[in-house]
Amino acid sequence: MKDRIDAILRRNQAEYLESLLPPRDALLEEMEKFADEHGHPIADPEVAQLMRALVRAASPRRVLEVGTNIGYSVVVMGRECPAEALIETIEIDHNTLAVARRFVGEAALPCRVVFHEGAALEVLPRLTGPFDFVFIDCVKTEYEAYLDALLPKLERGAMIVCDNLLWKGQVAAGEHDAATDALRAFNRRLSSDPRLVTSILPLGDGTGISVVV
Ligand SMILES: C[S@@+](CC[C@H](N)C(=O)[O-])C[C@H]1O[C@@H](n2cnc3c(N)ncnc32)[C@H](O)[C@@H]1O
């Protein structure tokens, strides 16, 4: 959840766009409440809504998520995937992953989900892919390393969605700390890598959409 509604957009724009979001069903509402009460950083609802549209349009067969948390985005993506799709998702924290397994089980998704427990940079080299849809939402200082590990495993046309690219407004404001500096460098990389066509949107906490060419 975002720290401040007006960290990226002006408050009236952010509030207006939020008012247009469709209502969540009981499970997603319960997950949002759980995340709020236990301090879990799940995707903003407007990012979840964008993911619905992107996954539905891409109709991916092999999805990879870096950063499962309680499985909110797995449920969001899984509901839009075709039945033959496989979602693989990576989470380092054992207890958080147990919560994700429970919520994803309750969602009874049409597609299969495989949970990988461990540090993303250790798990990624073991995954074969090829993937056609990726959601990166994990350690901010590691985004570029995730991209390097993933690019050889991505099909042409694969989509990569990255969360938090504007990082509470700090990236554009020129602030300096490890995460902010890493994201600024990552945004330059995403925007200039000849293997990617990228757009970074001021949505949620800054959302990158890249397509592998
Ligand atoms: C922002 S949350 C993911 C939110 C989720 N994608 C969603 O929208 O519902 C990032 C997650 O990455 C996990 N994490 C932190 N460091 C990690 C690492 N090195 N490898 C894998 N997961 C890690 C955290 O425990 C946290 O649950």
The ligand as a Gaussian input file, in Angstrom:
#p B3LYP/6-31G(d) Opt

LIG

0 1
 C        6.548000      -5.819000      -2.326000
 S        6.417000      -7.438000      -1.695000
 C        5.613000      -8.318000      -3.009000
 C        4.171000      -7.974000      -3.152000
 C        3.412000      -8.856000      -4.103000
 N        4.037000      -8.885000      -5.410000
 C        1.993000      -8.356000      -4.246000
 O        1.765000      -7.377000      -4.952000
 O        1.101000      -8.948000      -3.636000
 C        8.063000      -8.043000      -1.782000
 C        8.262000      -9.394000      -1.158000
 O        9.580000      -9.827000      -1.457000
 C       10.066000     -10.573000      -0.361000
 N       11.539000     -10.575000      -0.412000
 C       12.394000      -9.726000       0.198000
 N       13.660000     -10.019000      -0.119000
 C       13.604000     -11.077000      -0.959000
 C       14.578000     -11.833000      -1.649000
 N       15.876000     -11.534000      -1.576000
 N       14.165000     -12.847000      -2.433000
 C       12.838000     -13.151000      -2.538000
 N       11.861000     -12.469000      -1.911000
 C       12.244000     -11.446000      -1.131000
 C        9.514000      -9.885000       0.867000
 O        9.468000     -10.777000       1.960000
 C        8.137000      -9.428000       0.353000
 O        7.166000     -10.361000       0.740000

